């Protein structure tokens, strides 16, 4: 089929009737896509303008007036010396120490023995990581059990599946920080409220991901075990779990990364850990401590992400997210 090229563009000359039809349809789709793009951009700008107008009215007309001063806080909130950030991070003596808590980093040390101590911020960071780890283990365990009862290919479309799915929807409907705020008012300040809040949301979120994986599993092994007289638990154990386990592990590791961030945020509302210390440092105008915590959080989040990716590759390899084709 002969074609004519002009300046690198394919033209209809020399094309067959069917090819010209295909090109015409393609150009129509391209024009339609451009129209939709313009419409979407206009809608976005309208929504953005309405949101800014609402923010301005909610702030008594001061939103746009104060917007130019947005970065003034960062200009004034600076440590006396860059070295103060590292002194605050590791609880080292400060030359600016005047007896106040702003520079008395040594007083925050957490002594394990008479001579060995853990820097205060690192100790709080360990608490935050423990909250995330425990919450992930609890949430993953419950989600693993519930997901099989929410899968259509294992329990059908009956009452059990309906109830379990609705429970999962309720568990993930509320953000962790909302649940943590409620539990903090009931259980008082501490990591217990944070663990419960993150665990509840993890059950709902992972449960949905897990049962979607189960519903995409190949059901031929299940049919074979059923023909051999295996019961429901045996079919799940030997036909379904080996297929879905790599994806379960991958999702659980991803959720662990999310929970590290969530536990930090929840700490700011009384959940304990590094988040609570971060809120207090900002509130007390302790610039060195605040920047030290920010550096620790950045390093920790990057390290957790890299470790999770490495562990996922080691445990799962290329099996991750390879679903079966049996569920229809």
C-alpha positions as a Markdown table, in Angstrom:
| # | Residue | x | y | z |
|---|---|---|---|---|
| 1 | Unk | 0.0 | 0.0 | 0.0 |
| 2 | Unk | 1.6 | 3.2 | -1.2 |
| 3 | Unk | 1.6 | 6.2 | 1.1 |
| 4 | Unk | 2.8 | 9.8 | 0.7 |
| 5 | Unk | 4.8 | 11.5 | 3.4 |
| 6 | Unk | 5.1 | 15.3 | 3.6 |
| 7 | Unk | 7.4 | 16.7 | 6.3 |
| 8 | Unk | 7.1 | 13.5 | 8.4 |
| 9 | Unk | 3.3 | 13.4 | 8.3 |
| 10 | Unk | 1.1 | 10.6 | 6.9 |
| 11 | Unk | -1.4 | 12.0 | 4.3 |
| 12 | Unk | -4.5 | 10.3 | 2.8 |
| 13 | Unk | -3.1 | 10.3 | -0.8 |
| 14 | Unk | -2.5 | 6.8 | -2.0 |
| 15 | Unk | -4.3 | 5.1 | 0.9 |
| 16 | Unk | -7.1 | 2.6 | 0.4 |
| 17 | Unk | -10.7 | 3.5 | 1.2 |
| 18 | Unk | -10.5 | 1.5 | 4.5 |
| 19 | Unk | -7.3 | 3.1 | 5.5 |
| 20 | Unk | -8.7 | 6.6 | 4.8 |
| 21 | Unk | -11.7 | 5.6 | 7.0 |
| 22 | Unk | -9.4 | 4.6 | 9.8 |
| 23 | Unk | -7.4 | 7.8 | 9.6 |
| 24 | Unk | -10.6 | 9.9 | 9.5 |
| 25 | Unk | -11.9 | 8.1 | 12.7 |
| 26 | Unk | -8.6 | 8.7 | 14.4 |
| 27 | Unk | -8.6 | 12.4 | 13.6 |
| 28 | Unk | -12.2 | 12.6 | 14.9 |
| 29 | Unk | -11.2 | 10.9 | 18.1 |
| 30 | Unk | -8.1 | 13.2 | 18.4 |
| 31 | Unk | -10.3 | 16.3 | 18.0 |
| 32 | Unk | -12.8 | 14.9 | 20.5 |
| 33 | Unk | -10.1 | 14.3 | 23.0 |
| 34 | Unk | -8.8 | 17.9 | 22.6 |
| 35 | Unk | -12.3 | 19.2 | 23.3 |
| 36 | Unk | -12.6 | 17.1 | 26.4 |
| 37 | Unk | -9.2 | 18.3 | 27.6 |
| 38 | Unk | -10.2 | 21.9 | 27.2 |
| 39 | Unk | -13.5 | 21.3 | 29.0 |
| 40 | Unk | -11.8 | 19.5 | 31.8 |
| 41 | Unk | -9.3 | 22.4 | 32.2 |
| 42 | Unk | -12.0 | 24.9 | 32.3 |
| 43 | Unk | -14.0 | 23.0 | 34.9 |
| 44 | Unk | -10.8 | 22.6 | 37.0 |
| 45 | Unk | -10.1 | 26.4 | 36.8 |
| 46 | Unk | -13.7 | 27.1 | 37.8 |
| 47 | Unk | -13.6 | 24.8 | 40.8 |
| 48 | Unk | -10.2 | 26.2 | 41.8 |
| 49 | Unk | -11.6 | 29.8 | 41.6 |
| 50 | Unk | -14.6 | 28.8 | 43.7 |
| 51 | Unk | -12.4 | 27.1 | 46.3 |
| 52 | Unk | -10.2 | 30.1 | 46.6 |
| 53 | Unk | -13.2 | 32.4 | 46.9 |
| 54 | Unk | -14.7 | 30.1 | 49.6 |
| 55 | Unk | -11.4 | 30.1 | 51.5 |
| 56 | Unk | -11.3 | 33.9 | 51.3 |
| 57 | Unk | -14.8 | 34.2 | 52.7 |
| 58 | Unk | -14.1 | 31.7 | 55.4 |
| 59 | Unk | -11.1 | 33.8 | 56.5 |
| 60 | Unk | -13.1 | 37.1 | 56.6 |
| 61 | Unk | -11.6 | 38.3 | 53.4 |
| 62 | Unk | -8.0 | 37.9 | 54.7 |
| 63 | Unk | -7.0 | 34.8 | 52.6 |
| 64 | Unk | -5.7 | 36.7 | 49.6 |
| 65 | Unk | -4.4 | 39.5 | 51.8 |
| 66 | Unk | -2.2 | 37.1 | 53.8 |
| 67 | Unk | -1.2 | 34.9 | 50.9 |
| 68 | Unk | 2.0 | 37.0 | 50.1 |
| 69 | Unk | 3.2 | 36.4 | 53.7 |
| 70 | Unk | 2.9 | 32.6 | 53.4 |
| 71 | Unk | 6.6 | 32.1 | 53.6 |
| 72 | Unk | 7.4 | 34.7 | 56.3 |
| 73 | Unk | 7.2 | 32.0 | 58.9 |
| 74 | Unk | 10.0 | 30.0 | 57.3 |
| 75 | Unk | 12.1 | 33.1 | 57.1 |
| 76 | Unk | 11.9 | 33.8 | 60.8 |
| 77 | Unk | 11.8 | 30.2 | 62.0 |
| 78 | Unk | 15.5 | 29.3 | 61.5 |
| 79 | Unk | 18.0 | 27.8 | 63.9 |
| 80 | Unk | 20.9 | 29.8 | 65.3 |
| 81 | Unk | 23.4 | 27.6 | 63.5 |
| 82 | Unk | 23.1 | 24.6 | 61.1 |
| 83 | Unk | 25.1 | 22.6 | 63.7 |
| 84 | Unk | 22.2 | 23.1 | 66.1 |
| 85 | Unk | 20.1 | 20.8 | 64.1 |
| 86 | Unk | 22.5 | 17.9 | 64.6 |
| 87 | Unk | 23.0 | 18.8 | 68.3 |
| 88 | Unk | 19.2 | 18.6 | 68.7 |
| 89 | Unk | 19.0 | 15.4 | 66.8 |
| 90 | Unk | 21.6 | 13.5 | 68.9 |
| 91 | Unk | 21.0 | 15.4 | 72.3 |
| 92 | Unk | 24.5 | 17.0 | 72.3 |
| 93 | Unk | 25.4 | 20.0 | 74.5 |
| 94 | Unk | 24.7 | 23.3 | 72.8 |
| 95 | Unk | 26.8 | 26.5 | 73.2 |
| 96 | Unk | 23.5 | 28.5 | 73.2 |
| 97 | Unk | 22.2 | 26.6 | 76.3 |
| 98 | Unk | 20.8 | 29.2 | 78.7 |
| 99 | Unk | 18.9 | 26.8 | 80.9 |
| 100 | Unk | 15.7 | 26.8 | 78.8 |
| 101 | Unk | 14.3 | 23.7 | 77.1 |
| 102 | Unk | 14.9 | 25.3 | 73.7 |
| 103 | Unk | 18.6 | 24.5 | 73.9 |
| 104 | Unk | 18.9 | 22.0 | 76.7 |
| 105 | Unk | 19.1 | 19.0 | 74.5 |
| 106 | Unk | 20.9 | 16.9 | 77.1 |
| 107 | Unk | 17.9 | 16.8 | 79.4 |
| 108 | Unk | 15.9 | 14.9 | 76.7 |
| 109 | Unk | 18.2 | 11.9 | 76.6 |
| 110 | Unk | 16.7 | 8.5 | 77.2 |
| 111 | Unk | 19.2 | 6.5 | 79.2 |
| 112 | Unk | 19.2 | 2.7 | 78.7 |
| 113 | Unk | 22.1 | 2.3 | 81.2 |
| 114 | Unk | 24.1 | 4.7 | 83.3 |
| 115 | Unk | 26.4 | 5.6 | 80.4 |
| 116 | Unk | 24.4 | 4.6 | 77.3 |
| 117 | Unk | 21.5 | 6.7 | 76.0 |
| 118 | Unk | 19.2 | 6.9 | 73.0 |
| 119 | Unk | 18.6 | 10.4 | 71.6 |
| 120 | Unk | 15.1 | 11.6 | 72.4 |
| 121 | Unk | 14.0 | 12.0 | 68.8 |
| 122 | Unk | 15.3 | 8.7 | 67.7 |
| 123 | Unk | 13.5 | 7.0 | 70.7 |
| 124 | Unk | 10.3 | 8.7 | 69.7 |
| 125 | Unk | 10.9 | 7.6 | 66.1 |
| 126 | Unk | 11.2 | 4.0 | 67.3 |
| 127 | Unk | 7.8 | 4.3 | 69.0 |
| 128 | Unk | 6.3 | 5.6 | 65.7 |
| 129 | Unk | 7.8 | 2.7 | 63.7 |
| 130 | Unk | 6.5 | 0.2 | 66.3 |
| 131 | Unk | 3.0 | 1.7 | 66.0 |
| 132 | Unk | 3.2 | 1.3 | 62.2 |
| 133 | Unk | 4.6 | -2.3 | 62.5 |
| 134 | Unk | 2.1 | -3.5 | 65.1 |
| 135 | Unk | -0.8 | -1.9 | 63.2 |
| 136 | Unk | 0.2 | -3.5 | 59.9 |
| 137 | Unk | 0.5 | -6.9 | 61.5 |
| 138 | Unk | -2.9 | -6.7 | 63.2 |
| 139 | Unk | -4.6 | -5.2 | 60.1 |
| 140 | Unk | -3.0 | -7.7 | 57.7 |
| 141 | Unk | -4.0 | -10.7 | 59.9 |
| 142 | Unk | -7.7 | -9.7 | 60.0 |
| 143 | Unk | -7.8 | -8.7 | 56.4 |
| 144 | Unk | -6.3 | -12.1 | 55.4 |
| 145 | Unk | -9.1 | -13.9 | 57.2 |
| 146 | Unk | -12.0 | -11.7 | 56.1 |
| 147 | Unk | -11.0 | -11.5 | 52.4 |
| 148 | Unk | -12.0 | -15.1 | 51.7 |
| 149 | Unk | -15.5 | -14.5 | 53.0 |
| 150 | Unk | -15.8 | -11.4 | 50.8 |
| 151 | Unk | -14.9 | -13.2 | 47.6 |
| 152 | Unk | -17.7 | -14.2 | 45.2 |
| 153 | Unk | -15.9 | -17.1 | 43.8 |
| 154 | Unk | -15.5 | -18.7 | 47.3 |
| 155 | Unk | -18.7 | -17.9 | 49.1 |
| 156 | Unk | -21.1 | -16.8 | 46.3 |
| 157 | Unk | -23.2 | -13.7 | 46.3 |
| 158 | Unk | -25.0 | -14.4 | 49.5 |
| 159 | Unk | -25.4 | -12.7 | 52.9 |
| 160 | Unk | -21.9 | -13.5 | 54.2 |
| 161 | Unk | -20.2 | -11.7 | 51.4 |
| 162 | Unk | -22.6 | -8.8 | 51.7 |
| 163 | Unk | -22.0 | -8.4 | 55.4 |
| 164 | Unk | -18.2 | -8.7 | 55.3 |
| 165 | Unk | -17.9 | -6.2 | 52.4 |
| 166 | Unk | -20.0 | -3.7 | 54.2 |
| 167 | Unk | -18.0 | -4.1 | 57.4 |
| 168 | Unk | -14.8 | -3.4 | 55.4 |
| 169 | Unk | -16.3 | -0.4 | 53.8 |
| 170 | Unk | -17.2 | 1.0 | 57.3 |
| 171 | Unk | -13.7 | 0.3 | 58.6 |
| 172 | Unk | -12.0 | 2.2 | 55.8 |
| 173 | Unk | -14.6 | 5.0 | 55.5 |
| 174 | Unk | -13.1 | 7.2 | 58.2 |
| 175 | Unk | -9.5 | 8.5 | 58.0 |
| 176 | Unk | -7.1 | 7.2 | 60.6 |
| 177 | Unk | -6.7 | 10.7 | 62.2 |
| 178 | Unk | -10.5 | 11.0 | 62.8 |
| 179 | Unk | -10.6 | 7.6 | 64.5 |
| 180 | Unk | -7.5 | 8.4 | 66.5 |
| 181 | Unk | -9.0 | 11.7 | 67.7 |
| 182 | Unk | -12.1 | 9.9 | 68.9 |
| 183 | Unk | -10.1 | 7.2 | 70.6 |
| 184 | Unk | -7.7 | 9.7 | 72.2 |
| 185 | Unk | -10.7 | 11.3 | 73.9 |
| 186 | Unk | -11.8 | 7.9 | 75.2 |
| 187 | Unk | -8.5 | 6.2 | 76.0 |
| 188 | Unk | -6.4 | 9.3 | 76.7 |
| 189 | Unk | -3.2 | 10.3 | 74.9 |
| 190 | Unk | -0.8 | 7.5 | 73.9 |
| 191 | Unk | 0.1 | 5.0 | 71.2 |
| 192 | Unk | -2.8 | 2.6 | 72.0 |
| 193 | Unk | -5.3 | 4.9 | 70.3 |
| 194 | Unk | -2.9 | 5.2 | 67.3 |
| 195 | Unk | -2.5 | 1.5 | 66.9 |
| 196 | Unk | -6.3 | 0.8 | 67.0 |
| 197 | Unk | -7.0 | 3.6 | 64.5 |
| 198 | Unk | -4.4 | 2.5 | 62.0 |
| 199 | Unk | -5.3 | -1.2 | 62.4 |
| 200 | Unk | -9.0 | -0.5 | 61.8 |
| 201 | Unk | -8.3 | 1.4 | 58.6 |
| 202 | Unk | -5.7 | -1.2 | 57.5 |
| 203 | Unk | -8.3 | -4.0 | 57.8 |
| 204 | Unk | -10.7 | -2.2 | 55.6 |
| 205 | Unk | -8.2 | -1.1 | 53.0 |
| 206 | Unk | -6.2 | -4.4 | 52.7 |
| 207 | Unk | -9.4 | -6.4 | 53.0 |
| 208 | Unk | -10.7 | -4.9 | 49.8 |
| 209 | Unk | -7.4 | -5.3 | 47.9 |
| 210 | Unk | -7.1 | -8.9 | 49.1 |
| 211 | Unk | -10.5 | -10.1 | 48.1 |
| 212 | Unk | -10.0 | -8.5 | 44.6 |
| 213 | Unk | -6.9 | -10.6 | 44.3 |
| 214 | Unk | -8.8 | -13.7 | 45.4 |
| 215 | Unk | -11.5 | -13.1 | 42.9 |
| 216 | Unk | -8.9 | -13.0 | 40.1 |
| 217 | Unk | -7.4 | -16.3 | 41.1 |
| 218 | Unk | -7.4 | -19.3 | 38.8 |
| 219 | Unk | -10.3 | -21.6 | 40.0 |
| 220 | Unk | -9.1 | -24.7 | 38.2 |
| 221 | Unk | -7.2 | -26.0 | 41.2 |
| 222 | Unk | -10.2 | -25.4 | 43.4 |
| 223 | Unk | -12.4 | -27.3 | 41.0 |
| 224 | Unk | -10.0 | -30.2 | 41.1 |
| 225 | Unk | -9.9 | -30.3 | 44.9 |
| 226 | Unk | -13.7 | -30.1 | 45.1 |
| 227 | Unk | -13.9 | -33.1 | 42.8 |
| 228 | Unk | -11.6 | -34.9 | 45.1 |
| 229 | Unk | -13.9 | -34.2 | 48.1 |
| 230 | Unk | -11.9 | -31.5 | 49.8 |
| 231 | Unk | -13.8 | -29.2 | 52.1 |
| 232 | Unk | -13.9 | -25.4 | 51.9 |
| 233 | Unk | -10.9 | -24.7 | 54.2 |
| 234 | Unk | -8.8 | -27.3 | 52.3 |
| 235 | Unk | -9.7 | -25.7 | 49.0 |
| 236 | Unk | -8.8 | -22.2 | 50.2 |
| 237 | Unk | -5.5 | -23.5 | 51.8 |
| 238 | Unk | -4.2 | -25.5 | 48.9 |
| 239 | Unk | -5.8 | -24.0 | 45.8 |
| 240 | Unk | -6.2 | -20.3 | 46.5 |
| 241 | Unk | -3.6 | -19.2 | 49.1 |
| 242 | Unk | -0.5 | -20.3 | 47.1 |
| 243 | Unk | -1.7 | -18.2 | 44.2 |
| 244 | Unk | -2.6 | -15.0 | 46.1 |
| 245 | Unk | 0.1 | -15.0 | 48.8 |
| 246 | Unk | 2.8 | -13.1 | 46.7 |
| 247 | Unk | 0.3 | -10.3 | 46.0 |
| 248 | Unk | -0.8 | -10.3 | 49.6 |
| 249 | Unk | 2.8 | -9.8 | 50.8 |
| 250 | Unk | 3.3 | -7.0 | 48.3 |
| 251 | Unk | 0.2 | -5.2 | 49.4 |
| 252 | Unk | 1.1 | -5.6 | 53.0 |
| 253 | Unk | 4.5 | -4.2 | 52.5 |
| 254 | Unk | 3.0 | -1.2 | 50.6 |
| 255 | Unk | 0.6 | -0.7 | 53.5 |
| 256 | Unk | 3.4 | -0.7 | 56.0 |
| 257 | Unk | 5.0 | 2.2 | 54.2 |
| 258 | Unk | 1.6 | 4.1 | 54.3 |
| 259 | Unk | 1.2 | 3.3 | 58.0 |
| 260 | Unk | 4.6 | 4.8 | 58.9 |
| 261 | Unk | 3.4 | 8.1 | 57.5 |
| 262 | Unk | 0.0 | 7.7 | 59.1 |
| 263 | Unk | 1.5 | 7.0 | 62.6 |
| 264 | Unk | 3.5 | 10.2 | 62.3 |
| 265 | Unk | 0.5 | 12.3 | 61.5 |
| 266 | Unk | -1.6 | 10.7 | 64.2 |
| 267 | Unk | 1.1 | 11.4 | 66.7 |
| 268 | Unk | 0.3 | 15.1 | 66.2 |
| 269 | Unk | -3.2 | 14.6 | 67.7 |
| 270 | Unk | -2.0 | 12.8 | 70.7 |
| 271 | Unk | -1.1 | 9.4 | 69.4 |
| 272 | Unk | 2.5 | 9.5 | 70.7 |
| 273 | Unk | 5.8 | 9.1 | 68.9 |
| 274 | Unk | 7.7 | 11.5 | 66.7 |
| 275 | Unk | 4.5 | 13.3 | 65.5 |
| 276 | Unk | 3.6 | 14.6 | 69.0 |
| 277 | Unk | 7.2 | 15.8 | 69.6 |
| 278 | Unk | 7.1 | 17.6 | 66.2 |
| 279 | Unk | 3.9 | 19.4 | 67.1 |
| 280 | Unk | 5.3 | 20.5 | 70.5 |
| 281 | Unk | 8.5 | 21.7 | 68.9 |
| 282 | Unk | 6.7 | 23.9 | 66.4 |
| 283 | Unk | 4.3 | 25.2 | 69.1 |
| 284 | Unk | 7.2 | 26.1 | 71.4 |
| 285 | Unk | 9.2 | 27.9 | 68.6 |
| 286 | Unk | 12.1 | 25.4 | 68.8 |
| 287 | Unk | 13.5 | 25.7 | 65.3 |
| 288 | Unk | 16.5 | 23.4 | 65.7 |
| 289 | Unk | 14.4 | 20.6 | 67.1 |
| 290 | Unk | 11.8 | 21.0 | 64.4 |
| 291 | Unk | 14.3 | 20.8 | 61.6 |
| 292 | Unk | 16.0 | 17.9 | 63.2 |
| 293 | Unk | 12.7 | 16.0 | 63.3 |
| 294 | Unk | 12.0 | 16.9 | 59.7 |
| 295 | Unk | 15.4 | 15.5 | 58.7 |
| 296 | Unk | 14.8 | 12.3 | 60.7 |
| 297 | Unk | 11.4 | 11.8 | 59.1 |
| 298 | Unk | 12.8 | 12.3 | 55.6 |
| 299 | Unk | 15.6 | 9.8 | 56.1 |
| 300 | Unk | 13.3 | 7.3 | 57.7 |
| 301 | Unk | 10.6 | 7.5 | 55.0 |
| 302 | Unk | 13.2 | 7.1 | 52.3 |
| 303 | Unk | 14.8 | 4.2 | 54.1 |
| 304 | Unk | 11.5 | 2.4 | 54.7 |
| 305 | Unk | 10.5 | 2.8 | 51.1 |
| 306 | Unk | 13.8 | 1.4 | 49.8 |
| 307 | Unk | 13.8 | -1.4 | 52.3 |
| 308 | Unk | 10.3 | -2.3 | 51.4 |
| 309 | Unk | 11.1 | -2.4 | 47.7 |
| 310 | Unk | 14.2 | -4.5 | 48.3 |
| 311 | Unk | 12.3 | -6.9 | 50.5 |
| 312 | Unk | 9.4 | -7.2 | 48.0 |
| 313 | Unk | 11.8 | -8.1 | 45.3 |
| 314 | Unk | 13.6 | -10.7 | 47.4 |
| 315 | Unk | 10.4 | -12.4 | 48.7 |
| 316 | Unk | 8.2 | -12.0 | 45.6 |
| 317 | Unk | 10.4 | -11.3 | 42.6 |
| 318 | Unk | 8.4 | -11.0 | 39.4 |
| 319 | Unk | 5.4 | -12.9 | 40.8 |
| 320 | Unk | 3.9 | -9.7 | 42.3 |
| 321 | Unk | 0.6 | -8.7 | 40.8 |
| 322 | Unk | 0.4 | -11.6 | 38.3 |
| 323 | Unk | -3.2 | -12.6 | 38.7 |
| 324 | Unk | -4.9 | -15.8 | 37.4 |
| 325 | Unk | -7.6 | -15.8 | 34.8 |
| 326 | Unk | -10.0 | -18.3 | 36.3 |
| 327 | Unk | -12.5 | -16.0 | 37.9 |
| 328 | Unk | -15.2 | -14.7 | 35.6 |
